Amino acid sequence: MQRVTEVTAAKDTKNSGGSQGNSRLITLKSKRTMDEIKEWKAENYRGTVCSYLMMQKVAFSYNEETGLVFTAPDFFVENMLRSLRTSYGCNKIRINEIK
């Protein structure tokens, strides 16, 4: 899925006292690809992952059979892993995609 945003501002002409005025054309194009939302499972550090998900307002579920399961895009999980490793000291954290 790809999201494309294009903003175009038309010419802005100001006439002041007989002068031609200034004209500007501003074009902003921003292309951002949206990652697919996938289902993930935390294998260890469940308490820390649970706290992180609550702070980020991400819904998750936990039961004894499946463990801690949540849905998020790839970029969120990459940022979460980096943050948990550097800030919380979870060097051996394992979060796997459920297929």
CORMO-V140465 format. One line per field, one symbol per residue. ss: DSSP state (h for helix, s for strand, l for the rest). phi: phi as a letter, one per 30 degrees, with the letter a starting at -180 (. if undefined). psi: psi as a letter, one per 40 degrees, with the letter a starting at -180 (. if undefined). A space follows every 50 residues. Layout:
ss=???
phi=???
psi=???
//
This chain:
ss=lssssssssllllllllllllllllsssssssslllsssssslllhhhhh hhhhhllllsssslllssssssshhhhhhhhhhhhhhlllllllsssll
phi=.bcbcbbbcddccccbiiddjcbbbcbbcbcbdcdddbcbbddbhddddd ddddddhcdbbbbddcicbbcadedddddddddddddciddcdbbcdcc
psi=hhhhhhhhhihhhhhhfeidiihihhhhhhhhhhiihihihhdifddddd dddddefhiiihidddahhihiiddddddddddddddefgdfihhihh.
//
